[in-house]
């Protein structure tokens, strides 16, 4: 359909994979073909506002290797989440702070309130290719993985508070439910040397609690919650993060 409809557009190239290899693999292939200095990523079920590219370009020209705009995520039941970033000017990224934000829900002065969906991102093409692009094995959470990996070797990021992408939540055999948690675990384990052992245990236990919730294994949910008091209360507790995540999951499933 694409080839029949759009093949005459001069600056559009249609690339066909032999197999469904995932979005990370496809984005890497597209980056190789691109002649642009700046790569701006889109998802098939999202809509970008016309001024989005301008916002990315301004952050790119200010020295950002990575840049992100804000978005609204909409679910089939009309539930919406405003994913609005703090305005964060170009700054060197901190891998530990990012991991604590992404794996444990901790907001720090270094990172702040930011979101990193791939469909709201733009990346310096030369930098993207130099780090090998997305990890093709990460068919979910590829956006979190590449940002943390880039931060480990030194890169600069920027976030905009402007809401410039309307994101739609869709489900398939490769997304949603326990599949997300499989990749959350893979993500935490890949960077476990950055976190403390306690933080790794907490992150993995939070994933298992959510997995029990999603699979409606109530007995296991209660067992995991009550056998991990340090996870939910005290100095290292993440009760608020845990409850917010469960409320979010429940709302999107209605």
C-alpha positions as CSV (number, residue, x, y, z in Angstrom):
1,X,0.0,0.0,0.0
2,X,2.8,2.4,0.9
3,X,4.7,1.7,-2.3
4,X,1.6,2.1,-4.5
5,X,0.5,5.3,-2.8
6,X,3.7,7.1,-1.9
7,X,6.5,5.8,-4.2
8,X,6.5,9.0,-6.2
9,X,7.5,11.3,-3.3
10,X,11.1,12.3,-4.0
11,X,12.3,12.6,-0.4
12,X,10.6,9.5,0.9
13,X,12.3,6.1,0.9
14,X,10.4,2.9,1.7
15,X,12.4,0.1,3.2
16,X,11.0,-3.4,3.6
17,X,12.4,-6.0,6.0
18,X,12.1,-9.6,5.2
19,X,11.0,-10.4,8.7
20,X,9.3,-8.5,11.6
21,X,12.5,-7.6,13.5
22,X,11.1,-4.9,15.7
23,X,11.2,-1.1,15.8
24,X,14.8,-0.9,17.2
25,X,16.2,-2.9,14.2
26,X,14.1,-0.8,11.7
27,X,15.1,2.5,13.2
28,X,18.8,1.5,12.9
29,X,18.3,0.6,9.3
30,X,16.6,3.9,8.6
31,X,19.4,5.8,10.3
32,X,21.9,4.3,7.9
33,X,19.9,5.4,4.9
34,X,19.3,8.9,6.3
35,X,21.3,11.9,5.0
36,X,20.1,14.2,7.8
37,X,22.2,15.5,10.7
38,X,19.2,15.0,13.0
39,X,17.0,11.9,13.3
40,X,13.5,12.5,14.5
41,X,11.6,9.3,15.4
42,X,7.9,8.6,15.0
43,X,5.6,5.7,15.9
44,X,3.0,4.4,13.6
45,X,0.1,5.1,16.0
46,X,1.2,8.6,17.1
47,X,0.6,12.1,15.6
48,X,3.3,14.8,15.8
49,X,2.4,18.4,15.7
50,X,3.9,20.4,12.8
51,X,6.2,22.5,14.9
52,X,7.8,19.5,16.6
53,X,10.8,19.3,14.3
54,X,11.5,23.0,14.9
55,X,11.7,22.4,18.7
56,X,14.1,19.5,18.2
57,X,16.2,21.5,15.8
58,X,16.6,24.3,18.3
59,X,17.8,21.9,21.0
60,X,20.1,20.2,18.5
61,X,21.6,23.5,17.5
62,X,22.2,24.3,21.2
63,X,24.3,21.2,21.5
64,X,21.9,18.3,22.5
65,X,22.8,14.8,21.3
66,X,19.3,13.7,22.5
67,X,16.2,15.8,22.8
68,X,12.6,15.1,23.9
69,X,9.3,17.0,23.6
70,X,6.3,16.4,25.8
71,X,3.3,14.4,24.8
72,X,-0.2,13.2,25.7
73,X,-0.8,9.4,25.8
74,X,-4.4,8.2,25.1
75,X,-5.8,4.8,25.9
76,X,-8.8,3.1,24.2
77,X,-11.0,3.7,27.2
78,X,-10.4,7.5,26.9
79,X,-8.0,7.6,29.8
80,X,-5.2,10.1,29.2
81,X,-1.8,10.7,30.7
82,X,-0.1,14.1,30.3
83,X,3.6,13.3,29.9
84,X,4.9,16.8,30.3
85,X,8.7,17.4,30.8
86,X,10.3,20.1,32.9
87,X,12.1,22.4,30.5
88,X,15.7,21.1,30.8
89,X,18.3,22.9,28.9
90,X,21.2,21.1,27.3
91,X,23.2,19.3,30.0
92,X,25.4,16.2,30.3
93,X,23.4,13.2,31.2
94,X,23.9,11.2,34.5
95,X,23.4,7.5,34.0
96,X,22.8,6.8,37.7
97,X,20.2,9.5,38.1
98,X,18.5,8.4,34.9
99,X,18.4,4.8,36.1
100,X,17.0,5.8,39.5
101,X,14.3,7.8,37.7
102,X,13.4,5.1,35.2
103,X,13.8,1.9,37.3
104,X,12.8,3.3,40.7
105,X,10.7,6.4,40.0
106,X,13.1,8.7,41.8
107,X,13.1,12.3,40.6
108,X,16.4,14.1,41.3
109,X,17.6,17.6,40.7
110,X,20.0,16.1,38.0
111,X,17.1,14.6,36.0
112,X,13.9,16.1,37.3
113,X,10.4,15.3,35.9
114,X,11.2,14.0,32.4
115,X,9.8,11.5,29.9
116,X,11.7,9.6,27.2
117,X,9.4,7.9,24.8
118,X,11.2,7.2,21.5
119,X,8.3,8.7,19.5
120,X,9.0,12.1,21.2
121,X,12.8,12.0,20.6
122,X,15.4,13.2,18.2
123,X,19.1,12.2,18.1
124,X,22.2,13.5,16.5
125,X,22.7,11.0,13.7
126,X,26.5,10.9,14.0
127,X,26.2,10.2,17.7
128,X,23.5,7.7,17.2
129,X,25.5,5.7,14.7
130,X,28.7,5.9,16.8
131,X,27.0,4.1,19.7
132,X,25.5,1.4,17.5
133,X,22.0,2.8,17.5
134,X,19.2,1.1,19.4
135,X,19.8,-2.4,21.0
136,X,17.8,-4.6,18.5
137,X,17.2,-7.1,21.3
138,X,15.2,-4.5,23.2
139,X,11.8,-4.6,21.5
140,X,10.3,-2.7,24.4
141,X,12.0,0.0,26.6
142,X,14.5,0.6,23.8
143,X,14.2,4.3,24.5
144,X,15.3,3.9,28.2
145,X,18.1,1.6,27.2
146,X,19.7,3.9,24.6
147,X,19.5,7.0,26.8
148,X,21.2,5.3,29.8
149,X,23.8,3.6,27.6
150,X,24.6,7.0,25.9
151,X,24.8,8.7,29.3
152,X,27.5,6.1,30.4
153,X,29.8,7.3,27.7
154,X,29.0,10.9,27.9
155,X,26.3,12.7,25.9
156,X,24.1,15.8,26.2
157,X,20.4,15.9,26.5
158,X,17.5,18.4,26.5
159,X,13.8,18.3,27.3
160,X,11.0,20.6,26.2
161,X,7.8,21.2,28.1
162,X,5.9,21.8,24.9
163,X,3.3,19.1,24.2
164,X,4.0,18.2,20.5
165,X,3.1,14.5,20.2
166,X,-0.3,12.8,20.6
167,X,0.5,9.2,21.5
168,X,-2.0,6.3,21.2
169,X,-1.8,3.2,23.3
170,X,-2.3,0.1,21.2
171,X,-1.8,-3.6,22.1
172,X,-0.3,-6.4,20.2
173,X,1.5,-9.7,20.8
174,X,4.7,-7.9,21.4
175,X,3.5,-5.2,23.8
176,X,1.4,-4.7,26.9
177,X,0.9,-6.7,30.1
178,X,3.7,-9.0,31.3
179,X,5.7,-8.5,28.1
180,X,6.5,-4.9,29.3
181,X,7.8,-6.4,32.6
182,X,10.0,-8.9,30.9
183,X,11.8,-6.0,29.2
184,X,11.8,-3.9,32.4
185,X,13.7,-6.8,34.0
186,X,16.1,-7.1,31.1
187,X,16.7,-3.3,31.3
188,X,17.5,-3.3,35.0
189,X,19.8,-6.3,34.8
190,X,21.7,-4.8,31.8
191,X,22.6,-1.8,33.9
192,X,22.7,-3.4,37.3
193,X,26.4,-2.5,37.9
194,X,25.3,1.2,37.9
195,X,22.8,0.8,40.8
196,X,23.5,-0.4,44.3
197,X,22.6,-4.1,45.0
198,X,19.7,-2.9,47.2
199,X,18.4,-0.7,44.4
200,X,18.6,-3.6,41.9
201,X,16.7,-5.8,44.4
202,X,14.0,-3.1,44.9
203,X,13.6,-2.5,41.1
204,X,13.2,-6.2,40.4
205,X,10.8,-6.8,43.3
206,X,8.6,-3.9,42.1
207,X,8.5,-5.5,38.7
208,X,7.4,-8.9,40.2
209,X,4.8,-7.2,42.3
210,X,3.3,-5.6,39.2
211,X,3.5,-8.9,37.3
212,X,1.5,-10.5,40.1
213,X,-1.0,-7.7,39.9
214,X,-1.4,-8.0,36.1
215,X,-1.7,-11.7,36.2
216,X,-4.3,-11.4,39.0
217,X,-2.3,-13.6,41.3
218,X,-3.6,-11.9,44.4
219,X,-2.0,-14.3,46.9
220,X,1.4,-13.7,45.4
221,X,0.8,-10.0,45.3
222,X,0.0,-9.9,49.0
223,X,3.0,-12.2,49.8
224,X,5.5,-10.0,47.9
225,X,4.1,-6.8,49.3
226,X,4.2,-8.0,53.0
227,X,7.6,-9.8,52.7
228,X,9.2,-6.7,51.3
229,X,8.5,-3.9,53.9
230,X,11.7,-2.0,53.1
231,X,10.6,-1.8,49.5
232,X,7.4,0.1,50.4
233,X,8.2,2.1,53.5
234,X,11.2,3.7,55.3
235,X,14.1,5.7,53.8
236,X,14.4,3.5,50.7
237,X,10.6,2.9,50.4
238,X,8.8,3.4,47.1
239,X,5.2,3.1,48.3
240,X,4.0,6.2,46.4
241,X,5.7,5.0,43.2
242,X,4.2,1.6,43.6
243,X,0.7,2.9,44.2
244,X,0.8,5.4,41.3
245,X,2.0,2.6,39.0
246,X,-0.9,0.3,40.0
247,X,-3.5,3.1,39.7
248,X,-2.1,3.9,36.2
249,X,-2.3,0.2,35.2
250,X,-5.8,-0.1,36.5
251,X,-7.1,3.0,34.7
252,X,-5.7,1.9,31.3
253,X,-7.2,-1.5,31.6
254,X,-10.8,-0.3,32.2
